[in-house]
Amino acid sequence: MKKFLLTFLLVASFSGVVAQQDAQYTQYMYNTMAVNPAYAGSRGVFSIAGLHRSQWIGLDGAPKTQTLNFHTPVSERVGIGLSIVNDEIGNGTNQETYFDGVFSYTIPLSRTAKLSFGVKASAHLLNVDFNKLANYNNEASSIGLSNIDRKFSPNFGAGVYYHTDDFYLGLSVPNFLKTRHFDDSSSSTSFLAEERMNFYLITGYVFDIHPRWKFKPAALLKAVSGAPLQADISANFLYNDKFTLGAAYRWDAAVSALFGFQLSDQFMVGLAYDREVTELGGTRFNDGSFEIMLRYEFLTRYKRVLTPRFF
């Protein structure tokens, strides 16, 4: 059953598909630059964040995603960054890698409020090895397509990001250009995968509910033509500015538990576990999805984060 389901997922993703969703993250509140270029430089220091997501643990060949983000301010108003996203399914059968160069410009609106505009230029590399779509009787399974090796597709995106010390709101379109794969009119078999514009709305607030406790609700809405609206809602409690514990819900898809620990002023680790609420979540070979996030920031004696940043 596991092997059959994996093959079904792969073939379904290649045939008759008119829209695809970008990679999803449960810890989106710590991985904002992956979806909004206007976030670059907003933390005020040189920041590095890496995230790994393993989806549907227990299912051989299930999706895996890694992101690596670097960003820093270069002046009071200008920020730059680099984002790398690697997404693969089927133990390397389908692999996509994105390299994004990011630029942001910030306009102060008041002592604490800022409005940032961001743009990014992207390089997308696609690898597809159809030879790995073999059945488990050691017989080749051909679907009449040639392998794809590092197919390059350019793209660009933009976003706007408003934030204060305790609130943020961002709207972005990470990729404006439609990219089509497997569009071979000479072939008798119609295969088409089309990546369309994804619209992201992200927001959150920090409530002081006790001298040692803060409440941090957040939400992410993602919309793309041809796919259902995705809504992620989370509620985290922060204790003593160090320990984070919370829960999240992905609409009609999954429930999640989140944990974070600020080891020092510079280093933070975050963990998340998802359990699907769909029929797939009830199968015995699906043990849920797991994320780990690491963030390190270069602080100096002369340039420190005077006000703790919670997003």
C-alpha positions in Angstrom: 0.0 0.0 0.0 2.8 2.4 0.8 4.6 1.8 -2.5 1.3 2.1 -4.5 0.4 5.4 -2.8 3.8 6.9 -3.5 3.6 6.0 -7.2 0.1 7.4 -7.3 1.2 10.7 -5.7 4.1 11.1 -8.2 2.1 10.3 -11.3 -0.8 12.5 -10.1 1.7 15.4 -9.7 2.9 15.0 -13.3 -0.3 14.3 -15.2 -3.2 16.7 -15.7 -2.0 19.1 -13.0 -2.9 22.8 -13.7 -1.7 24.3 -10.4 0.8 23.5 -7.7 1.2 24.8 -4.2 4.6 26.1 -3.0 6.3 24.3 -0.1 4.4 24.6 3.2 5.8 25.4 6.7 4.3 25.0 10.1 6.9 27.4 11.6 6.2 30.1 9.0 6.5 32.8 11.7 10.3 32.0 11.9 10.7 31.5 8.2 9.1 34.6 6.8 11.7 35.5 4.2 11.0 32.3 2.4 7.6 33.7 1.4 8.1 37.5 1.7 11.2 39.3 0.4 10.2 42.5 2.3 11.3 40.8 5.5 15.0 41.0 4.6 16.9 43.0 7.1 14.0 43.6 9.4 15.6 42.0 12.4 18.3 44.6 12.4 21.3 42.2 12.5 22.9 39.6 10.2 20.6 36.5 10.6 20.9 32.9 9.4 18.0 30.5 9.6 17.7 26.9 8.4 14.6 24.7 8.4 14.1 21.0 7.5 10.6 19.5 7.0 9.9 15.8 6.7 6.3 15.2 5.6 4.3 12.0 6.2 7.0 10.2 8.1 6.8 6.5 7.5 5.8 6.8 3.9 8.8 5.9 1.7 9.6 8.7 -0.7 7.3 11.3 1.0 8.1 15.0 0.5 11.1 16.6 2.2 11.9 20.4 2.2 15.0 22.3 3.3 15.3 26.1 3.4 18.3 28.3 4.2 18.0 32.0 4.6 20.6 34.8 5.0 19.6 38.4 5.4 21.0 41.6 6.9 20.5 45.4 6.9 23.2 47.3 5.0 21.8 50.7 6.0 18.9 52.1 8.1 16.6 51.5 5.1 18.1 48.9 2.9 18.2 45.1 3.5 19.6 42.3 1.4 19.4 38.5 1.6 19.7 35.1 -0.1 17.1 32.3 0.2 17.7 28.7 -0.9 14.8 26.2 -0.9 15.1 22.5 -1.8 12.0 20.5 -2.3 11.9 16.8 -3.3 9.6 13.8 -3.5 10.1 10.2 -4.3 13.6 9.9 -2.9 14.9 12.2 -5.6 12.5 11.3 -8.4 11.3 15.0 -8.4 13.6 17.7 -7.0 13.2 21.4 -7.2 15.7 24.0 -6.0 15.2 27.7 -5.7 17.9 30.4 -5.4 16.5 33.8 -4.5 18.4 37.1 -4.3 16.4 39.5 -2.1 16.3 43.3 -1.7 14.2 45.4 0.6 13.6 49.1 1.3 12.1 50.3 4.6 10.2 53.6 5.2 9.9 54.6 8.9 6.3 55.6 9.7 6.8 56.4 13.4 9.2 55.7 16.2 8.3 52.0 16.1 6.3 51.4 12.9 8.0 50.6 9.6 6.8 49.7 6.2 9.1 47.6 4.0 8.9 46.9 0.3 10.8 43.9 -1.1 11.7 42.3 -4.5 13.5 39.2 -5.4 15.0 37.5 -8.4 14.8 33.7 -8.6 16.6 30.9 -10.3 14.6 27.6 -10.4 16.3 24.3 -11.1 14.2 21.2 -11.8 15.4 17.6 -11.8 13.1 14.7 -12.7 14.4 11.1 -12.9 11.6 8.9 -14.3 13.8 5.8 -14.1 13.1 5.8 -10.3 9.5 5.3 -11.0 10.0 1.5 -11.3 7.7 -1.0 -9.8 8.8 -3.3 -7.0 9.1 -6.4 -9.3 12.3 -4.9 -10.7 10.6 -4.2 -14.0 11.0 -0.8 -15.6 8.0 1.4 -15.6 8.1 3.8 -18.5 5.6 6.6 -19.0 7.1 7.9 -22.3 9.0 10.9 -20.9 12.7 11.8 -20.9 14.4 12.7 -17.7 14.9 16.4 -16.9 18.3 17.5 -15.7 18.7 20.9 -14.0 16.1 22.7 -16.2 16.5 26.4 -15.5 13.5 28.7 -15.1 13.9 32.4 -14.0 11.3 34.2 -11.9 10.7 37.2 -9.7 8.6 38.1 -6.8 7.6 41.0 -4.5 6.1 41.8 -1.1 5.2 44.4 1.4 5.7 44.1 5.1 4.5 46.4 7.9 5.8 45.8 11.5 6.0 47.4 14.9 7.5 46.0 18.1 4.5 43.8 18.7 2.6 43.5 15.4 3.4 42.5 11.8 1.4 42.2 8.6 2.7 41.1 5.2 1.4 40.5 1.7 3.5 38.9 -1.0 3.6 37.0 -4.3 6.9 35.1 -4.3 6.7 34.1 -8.0 5.0 36.2 -10.7 5.8 34.1 -13.8 4.0 30.9 -14.6 6.3 28.0 -15.3 5.2 25.0 -17.3 6.8 21.6 -17.2 6.3 18.5 -19.4 4.4 20.6 -22.0 5.2 18.4 -25.0 2.7 18.8 -27.8 4.4 16.2 -29.9 3.7 13.5 -27.4 0.5 11.5 -27.5 0.5 11.7 -23.7 -0.6 15.0 -22.1 1.6 15.9 -19.1 1.4 19.4 -17.7 2.5 20.8 -14.4 2.0 24.5 -14.1 3.4 26.6 -11.3 1.1 29.6 -10.8 1.2 32.7 -8.6 0.8 32.0 -4.9 -0.5 34.9 -2.8 0.5 35.0 0.9 -0.9 37.0 3.7 0.9 36.7 7.0 0.2 38.4 10.3 0.8 38.1 14.0 0.7 40.0 17.3 2.5 39.8 20.7 0.3 40.3 23.8 1.9 40.9 27.2 -0.4 38.9 29.5 2.0 38.6 32.5 5.5 40.0 33.4 6.9 36.6 32.3 4.3 35.5 29.8 3.5 36.6 26.3 0.8 35.3 23.9 1.7 35.2 20.2 -1.1 34.4 17.8 -0.2 34.2 14.1 -1.9 33.3 10.8 -0.8 32.6 7.3 -3.2 32.5 4.3 -2.1 31.1 1.0 -4.1 31.3 -2.2 -3.5 30.0 -5.7 -5.8 29.5 -8.7 -6.9 25.9 -9.1 -6.3 24.9 -5.5 -8.2 25.3 -2.2 -7.4 28.3 0.1 -4.9 27.2 2.7 -5.2 28.8 6.2 -2.7 28.2 9.0 -3.6 29.5 12.5 -1.2 29.2 15.4 -1.2 30.2 19.1 2.1 30.3 21.0 2.9 31.2 24.6 6.4 32.6 25.3 7.8 32.3 28.8 10.6 34.6 30.1 11.5 35.4 26.5 13.0 32.0 26.1 10.6 29.1 26.0 7.8 28.9 23.4 5.0 26.3 23.5 2.0 26.4 21.3 -0.4 24.7 18.9 -1.5 25.3 15.3 -4.3 24.2 12.9 -4.0 24.0 9.1 -7.6 24.2 7.8 -9.0 20.8 7.0 -5.5 19.4 6.9 -3.5 19.1 10.1 -3.1 20.0 13.8 0.3 20.8 15.1 2.4 21.2 18.3 5.2 23.8 18.4 8.1 24.2 20.7 10.9 26.8 20.7 13.9 27.6 22.9 16.0 30.8 22.8 19.3 29.3 23.9 21.0 32.7 23.9 20.6 36.2 22.5 22.0 34.7 19.3 20.8 31.1 18.9 17.2 29.8 18.7 15.9 26.3 18.0 12.3 25.5 17.0 10.4 22.2 16.6 7.0 21.4 15.1 5.0 18.2 14.7 1.9 17.9 12.5 -0.8 15.2 12.5 -3.1 15.2 9.5 -6.8 15.2 10.1 -7.5 13.8 6.6 -8.0 10.2 5.8 -4.2 10.0 5.1 -3.6 10.9 8.7 -5.4 7.8 9.9 -3.3 5.4 8.0 -0.9 3.2 10.0 2.1 4.0 7.8 1.9 7.8 8.2 3.5 9.0 11.5 2.8 12.7 10.8 5.2 15.5 9.7 8.2 17.0 11.5 10.1 20.3 11.3 13.2 21.6 12.9 14.3 25.2 12.7 17.7 26.7 13.7 18.4 30.5 13.7 21.7 32.2 14.5 22.2 36.0 14.6 25.5 37.8 14.7 25.3 40.4 17.5 28.1 42.7 18.4 28.9 44.9 21.4 28.0 48.0 19.4 25.0 46.6 17.5 22.6 44.5 19.5 18.8 44.0 19.4 17.8 46.5 22.1 14.2 45.4 21.9 13.7 41.6 21.7 12.3 40.6 18.3 9.6 38.0 18.5 9.1 37.5 14.8 
